[in-house]
């Protein structure tokens, strides 16, 4: 079973300024809900990989599934027993841009993560992420910055992340 959440916000910013943030992994830690750093070998391209280190120290190899310059970026990440699709979209709207971030979770334990309340936690994080992108893209990074809070990682989450490292390690060795 899968589930999806999204956050949409219209802001008085240039769509190109928003997309510039999506296209530069070095900026992701300034607005991404859990990223402490992100690195891509070369420019982003469909099928390419961006390594992203989460706040709980796991490094994920995110595959670029869709890239529409000036418009959209879609990443796929595969933690243990799940697939997560991150969608980042921007389009002109009114006197600025319509910014949409979405998260789709599927896989054998996808429904369990929703029952555990991760959808509510991630909804708050997506809302903050969209607000941060709009604020940074406006060129006014000093406007009402929200403090970045490192999410608390519970014991079951730590076990799940360790299992994911083992599974990813096996997949990379088979590679």
Protein Blocks (a to p, Z undefined) as FASTA:
>chain_A
ZZdddddddddddfklmmmmmmmmklmmmmpmkbcbdcdedjddehiacddddfkopacd
dddfbdcehkaccdddddehiacddddddddehjlccdddddddedjklmmmmmnommmm
mmmmmmmmmmmmmmmmnopamgopacdddddddfklmmmmmmmmmmmmmmmmmZZ
